[in-house]
Structures are given as structure tokens and as C-alpha cells.
Amino acid sequence: MELEVFKTDGMSSGGSVALPKEIFEVAPNNHLVYQDVRREMTNKRQGTASSKNRANVRGGGKKPWRQKGRGTARAGTTRSPLWVGGGRVFGPQPRNYEFSLPKKMKRQARVSAYAHKAQQNSVMVIEDFKLQQPKTKEIFQILKNLKLQKKKVLLLTSEYDPLAVRAGRNIPNLTIRMASDVSTYDILNCETLLIQQNAIEKITEVCST
């Protein structure tokens, strides 16, 4: 799959780059994508929701009234779930929601996500660039030159660029990730996948190991 390479001014560089077929032209496995996205979203849950059952509610040690002779139902505690102020039945308790997937499944899910974006013609390649200062207006101008300022964009870099991260963190529709750290959810959660040219090698390396 050949894609045109753009410069930061929005013009074509005159060259093109071949995206690896084993990543961008495979048949996506939708179920693996679902499993990996579910894993990532589930692992973000805190699992701290908690309620008091009848053992945790304070008080209720005294029997409210005698067992027989009142003509009403027997009761052993005022903290029964049937009483106002009593414990809750089957309420939420702190728990760990985390689960994991094998590395091969996570890798194949990421490959499927790349293939989805390629099928939707939502992949663009830009020349590597370095900002001189962490200025938001500079990276916003690059998006504007590429006519992406109104789209949700994921920018993949070959290595960590602190200036670009600082410059782009104030742009709500822009996410910057290293190609080695990007997740399946990150790839799917954008309208346009903008890849720096050198990051393609990193994508190939990560998805083939």
C-alpha cells in the first residue's frame, strides 16, 4: 500500500512510502479487536464501589422486641435489610476488574486496528519534524496545513518528543503517542491516523515481534 508523504506545510514532499502489507492489508479480526479494547477499558476501572451489608452497619445488637406475644413478625435486629437504616443486600463490594490477554492476541488486535484504518482511507504519512519550542500554535498550524484541524487525530512518532507532547496537549482533538506504545483503542479512537515517516519502521518492528 503506497501513500503520499506530506510536509508540515501541507504540500506533497514528492515522494511516497510503502506501508507493510502484513499490517495494513490483512483481514481484520473484529473479535480480537473487541477483546483487546474491552481489556484496556476494563483495566481502567477502579473497582472501589462499596456498600455496607448487614454485618457492616453499626448497631442492631439488641433484639427489637420479644419473640412472641406481640402479634407481629419476629425480628432479631434493626439492621436487617428489610428495615430503614439496615444493610444492603448484594450491594457492590471492592473488586479487581483487571484481566489480561496473551501477547500474540494483543499484537494481532493492534494489526487489525491498523488494517481498519487503512480500509477506511484514514491513514496519512508526514515527514519527521521537530519543534523548536513547545508552542501549541505551531503544531496546530501543521494540522491546519493538512486540513485536519477539525478532525480527531492520532499522531504516531518514532520516539518520545517532549516538545511535541507539550505543544499538543492543549489541542483537544489531538493525541500523540509513540508507535511502540500505541494501543488498539488509541488507533480506533481517531478519525485520522497521522504517522511520521520514521515511525513506520517502529510499527513494523513492534507488530512483527
C-alpha positions as CSV (number, residue, x, y, z in Angstrom):
1,M,0.0,0.0,0.0
2,E,1.6,3.2,-1.2
3,L,0.9,6.5,0.5
4,E,1.9,10.0,-0.4
5,V,4.2,11.7,2.1
6,F,3.3,15.2,3.1
7,K,5.4,18.1,4.5
8,T,4.5,20.2,7.5
9,D,3.3,22.9,5.2
10,G,0.6,20.6,3.8
11,M,2.3,20.2,0.4
12,S,3.5,16.9,-1.0
13,S,7.1,16.0,-0.5
14,G,7.2,14.5,-3.9
15,G,7.8,11.0,-2.5
16,S,5.7,8.1,-1.3
17,V,6.1,5.3,1.2
18,A,5.0,1.7,1.2
19,L,3.1,0.6,4.2
20,P,3.8,-3.0,5.2
21,K,1.2,-5.4,3.7
22,E,1.3,-7.8,6.6
23,I,-0.1,-5.0,8.9
24,F,-2.2,-2.6,6.8
25,E,-3.6,-5.1,4.3
26,V,-4.7,-8.0,6.4
27,A,-8.2,-9.1,7.0
28,P,-9.1,-7.6,10.4
29,N,-10.2,-9.8,13.2
30,N,-13.1,-7.9,14.8
31,H,-13.4,-10.2,17.8
32,L,-9.8,-9.8,18.8
33,V,-10.2,-6.0,18.5
34,Y,-13.3,-6.2,20.7
35,Q,-11.4,-8.3,23.3
36,D,-8.4,-6.0,23.4
37,V,-10.4,-2.8,23.7
38,R,-12.6,-4.4,26.4
39,R,-9.4,-5.4,28.3
40,E,-8.0,-1.9,28.1
41,M,-11.2,-0.2,29.2
42,T,-11.9,-2.7,31.9
43,N,-8.4,-2.4,33.4
44,K,-9.0,1.3,33.9
45,R,-11.9,0.7,36.3
46,Q,-11.0,1.5,39.9
47,G,-13.3,-1.2,41.4
48,T,-13.7,0.8,44.6
49,A,-17.6,0.9,44.7
50,S,-18.6,-0.3,48.1
51,S,-21.8,-0.6,50.2
52,K,-22.5,-1.8,53.7
53,N,-24.2,-5.2,54.2
54,R,-25.9,-6.1,57.5
55,A,-22.5,-7.1,59.0
56,N,-21.0,-3.7,58.4
57,V,-23.8,-1.4,59.5
58,R,-23.3,-0.1,63.0
59,G,-25.7,-1.1,65.8
60,G,-28.5,-3.6,65.8
61,G,-27.1,-5.8,68.6
62,K,-30.3,-5.6,70.7
63,K,-33.4,-7.6,69.7
64,P,-36.1,-5.0,69.0
65,W,-38.9,-6.9,70.8
66,R,-39.7,-10.2,72.3
67,Q,-40.0,-13.2,70.0
68,K,-43.7,-14.0,70.8
69,G,-46.8,-12.3,72.0
70,R,-46.9,-9.0,70.0
71,G,-48.9,-10.3,67.1
72,T,-46.3,-9.2,64.6
73,A,-43.3,-10.7,62.7
74,R,-40.3,-11.7,64.7
75,A,-37.2,-9.6,64.4
76,G,-33.7,-10.1,65.7
77,T,-32.0,-6.9,64.6
78,T,-32.9,-3.3,63.5
79,R,-30.1,-3.6,60.8
80,S,-31.9,-6.2,58.7
81,P,-32.0,-5.3,55.0
82,L,-35.8,-5.1,55.4
83,W,-35.6,-2.1,57.9
84,V,-34.8,1.5,57.2
85,G,-31.2,2.0,58.1
86,G,-30.4,-1.6,57.6
87,G,-27.7,-3.2,55.5
88,R,-27.9,-3.6,51.7
89,V,-28.5,-7.0,50.1
90,F,-26.0,-7.9,47.4
91,G,-24.6,-4.4,47.2
92,P,-21.3,-3.6,45.3
93,Q,-18.1,-4.6,47.0
94,P,-14.5,-3.6,46.2
95,R,-13.1,-5.9,43.5
96,N,-10.4,-6.1,40.9
97,Y,-11.7,-6.0,37.3
98,E,-8.3,-6.5,35.6
99,F,-7.7,-9.3,33.1
100,S,-5.0,-9.9,30.5
101,L,-4.6,-11.3,27.0
102,P,-1.7,-13.2,25.5
103,K,0.9,-11.0,23.7
104,K,0.1,-12.5,20.3
105,M,-3.6,-11.7,20.7
106,K,-2.9,-8.1,21.7
107,R,-0.4,-7.7,18.8
108,Q,-2.9,-9.2,16.3
109,A,-5.6,-6.9,17.6
110,R,-3.4,-3.9,17.0
111,V,-2.7,-5.1,13.5
112,S,-6.4,-5.4,12.9
113,A,-6.9,-1.8,14.1
114,Y,-4.3,-0.6,11.6
115,A,-6.0,-2.5,8.8
116,H,-9.4,-1.0,9.7
117,K,-7.9,2.5,9.3
118,A,-6.3,1.6,6.0
119,Q,-9.6,0.2,4.7
120,Q,-11.3,3.5,5.7
121,N,-8.6,5.5,3.9
122,S,-7.9,7.3,7.2
123,V,-4.1,7.0,7.2
124,M,-1.7,9.8,6.3
125,V,2.1,10.0,6.4
126,I,4.0,13.1,7.3
127,E,7.7,13.8,7.2
128,D,9.5,13.7,10.5
129,F,9.6,17.1,12.2
130,K,11.0,18.6,15.3
131,L,9.6,21.7,17.1
132,Q,12.0,24.3,18.2
133,Q,9.7,25.4,21.0
134,P,6.7,23.7,22.7
135,K,4.2,26.1,21.2
136,T,0.6,24.9,20.6
137,K,0.2,27.3,17.6
138,E,3.0,25.6,15.8
139,I,1.6,22.1,15.9
140,F,-1.9,23.4,15.3
141,Q,-0.6,25.1,12.2
142,I,0.7,21.8,10.9
143,L,-2.8,20.2,11.4
144,K,-4.4,23.2,9.7
145,N,-2.0,22.9,6.7
146,L,-3.0,19.2,6.4
147,K,-6.7,20.2,6.8
148,L,-7.0,18.1,9.9
149,Q,-7.7,20.9,12.5
150,K,-11.4,19.8,12.8
151,K,-10.8,16.1,12.9
152,K,-9.8,13.7,15.8
153,V,-6.2,12.9,15.0
154,L,-3.7,10.4,16.4
155,L,-0.1,11.3,15.7
156,L,2.4,8.5,15.9
157,T,6.0,9.3,16.4
158,S,9.1,7.1,16.2
159,E,10.4,8.2,19.6
160,Y,9.3,10.3,22.5
161,D,9.2,14.0,21.6
162,P,8.7,16.1,24.8
163,L,8.3,19.4,22.9
164,A,5.6,18.0,20.6
165,V,3.7,16.4,23.6
166,R,3.8,19.7,25.5
167,A,2.7,21.6,22.4
168,G,-0.1,19.2,21.5
169,R,-1.6,18.6,24.9
170,N,-3.8,21.7,24.8
171,I,-5.4,20.6,21.5
172,P,-8.5,18.5,22.5
173,N,-8.8,16.6,19.2
174,L,-5.1,15.6,19.0
175,T,-3.4,12.6,20.7
176,I,0.3,12.0,20.4
177,R,1.7,8.5,21.0
178,M,4.9,6.7,20.3
179,A,4.4,3.9,17.7
180,S,5.8,1.4,20.2
181,D,3.3,2.3,22.9
182,V,0.1,2.9,21.0
183,S,-2.9,0.7,21.9
184,T,-5.7,-0.8,19.9
185,Y,-8.1,1.7,21.5
186,D,-5.9,4.7,20.6
187,I,-5.9,3.6,16.9
188,L,-9.6,3.1,16.7
189,N,-10.5,6.3,18.7
190,C,-9.4,8.7,16.0
191,E,-10.7,9.9,12.6
192,T,-7.3,10.2,11.0
193,L,-4.1,8.3,11.8
194,L,-1.2,10.6,11.1
195,I,2.1,8.7,11.0
196,Q,5.6,10.2,11.0
197,Q,7.7,8.6,8.2
198,N,10.3,7.0,10.5
199,A,7.5,5.6,12.8
200,I,6.5,3.1,10.1
201,E,9.7,1.1,10.8
202,K,8.8,1.1,14.5
203,I,5.3,-0.1,13.7
204,T,6.7,-2.9,11.7
205,E,9.1,-3.9,14.4
206,V,6.5,-3.9,17.2
207,C,3.9,-5.7,15.2
208,S,6.2,-8.5,14.0
209,T,7.9,-9.4,17.3
